[in-house]
Amino acid sequence: MNVERIEPGIEVLPRRRTIVTALPLKRPARERLAHLLDARVVDVREPMDDPDLVLTPACSPQLIGALSRKYDGARIVVVELDDWEFDIELSGPVKRILRSGAAAYVLADSIDELAAKITARPDDSGREPGPAAVHELSSSSTVDDLIAAFLRESVEYSTRIGTNDS
């Protein structure tokens, strides 16, 4: 951890990333997430000013808007999560679609982007790329793969939207 010394005996610690979770996570799950992300993770019911990120289950656009207004400036990320260790089952529409037999779920903002994401391009070894290479979610992916792919897609999408709004 970088510590700035402004005068002898006074240290300024860097701001720790704060994540608000609207997911129904018990304390041990929030503590594990905090440890893994090296962040402060708090329940949505706790008073919190200026979080960096808000995690929410699949919900209505109205609720997403309300969270955006309440936590102005924080990134809102919709999460579908199953974790047997922590007794969490928060499947949403994407997981239900994949479990029903769909091969993948892809987010795209244009036909060009869709084509780029679903075009199979062999890698250097001659093998076809796996789901992570094209940011697809497949029914054979692990829970961690699904969450990582979803977060990658969300970040890429929000970055594109933010760039287009500028």
N, C-alpha and C positions, 0 to 999 in steps of 0.2 A: 504494500500500500504506500502510495506517495504521500508524504506529509510535508506541508509547507510551514516553515518557521517564519513568523512575521516579527518576532522579537524574542529574546531569551525567555523561556518558560511558557510561551504561547505557541500552540500548534494549531493549524487549520487543516482539518481532515477533508479529503475530497468528498463531494456529495455522493452518497450511495444511491444507486438506482432503486426506485420504488415501484412495485407492481401491486395493483389492486386486483383482487380476484372476486368476480361475481359468480365464480364456479362454487358449487357446494363442497368445498374442501375442508376436511377436518384439520386441526392444528398440525398433526404429524405430516400430512401431505403438504401443507403450506411451508413447514420448516424444511422439508426435503427439497421443495422447489427453490426456496430461498438459498439453501446451501448450493444446489446445482448451478444457480444463476448468479451467485454472489450478490444477492439483492435483498432488499427488505420486501417481504410479501405480506400484505395485509388483506383481511376480509373486507368486502365492500361495505359492511355494516359499521366498520370502524371509521372514525373521522379521519380524513386524509386530505391534505392540500398538496397539489402539484405532483401527482404521480407521473411516471414516465410511460406506463403501459397499463391497460386494463384488459383482463381476460374475462370473457363472458361465454356462456354456452350459446348455442344457436337460439336466436330469439327474433323478435320483430324489428323491423327498421325503426319503429318508434322508440323502442327501448335502446337501440344503438344510438339514436339521436339524443335521447335523454342522458345516456352515459357520456356522450361527447360533450354535451353542455355542462354536465356536472364536473367533468374532469377535463376542462378546456386545455388543449395542447397535448393531451396524452393520446398515444396510439391505442385504438380499440381493436382487439384481436378476438375473433370468434374461435372457440376451441371445442373440438369433439375429442373426448378422452375416455379411454377405458384403462383402468389400472387395477388389476386384481389384488396387488399387494396392499393398496390403500382403499379397497372396496369402492371404487369409483366406476360408474357406468353412465357416461354422458354422451351417448351416441346421438348424432343429429342426422340431417338429410344425406350428407355425403357418405357417412359410414353405412347408413341403411341402403343406399344405392349400390355401394361396393359389395356389401354382404349379399345383395340380391343377385349378384353375378356380373355386374358391369366390370369391364376390364380396367377402366381408368376413369378419372374425373380430372378435367383440365380446365383452367381458367384462361380465357383469352379475350383481348379487347379488339381484335381485328381478325379477318380471314388470314392475313399474312402471319400474324402471331400464332394462330391456330395451326396453320400449315407447318410452321417452324417447330412447334411443340410436338406434333404427332408424326413428323417425318423421322423415320428410323435412319440414323446415320451410323455406320459401323465405326467403332473406335479404332485405335492404332492396332489392336490385336485382331481386328476383323470381326469381333463380336458385335452384336446389336446392343445399343445402349439399354440399360435397365431403367426402371421407373424414375430413379433419382436424377438420371441424366437429362430427362425431359420434363422433370417436375410433375410427373403423373403420380396419382395415387392408385395402387393396384390392390386387389383383394388379398394378395399374398404378402403384402408389406407388413412389417411389425408395427405395433402401436407407435413406437418411437419414430419409425420411418414416416408414418402417416402424419404425426405431429410436426416433424421437421419439414416435410414437404409442404404441409399447409402453411406453416410459418414463413417458409421461403416464398411461397406464392403470395401470401398476404403482404409481406414486405415489398416484394417486387411490384405488386399491384398498387399499393399505397404510394410507393415512390413514383410510379408512372402517373397516377392521378394527381399527386402533389406537383409534379413537374408540369403537367398540362394545365393546372390551375394558375401557375405562376405567370 
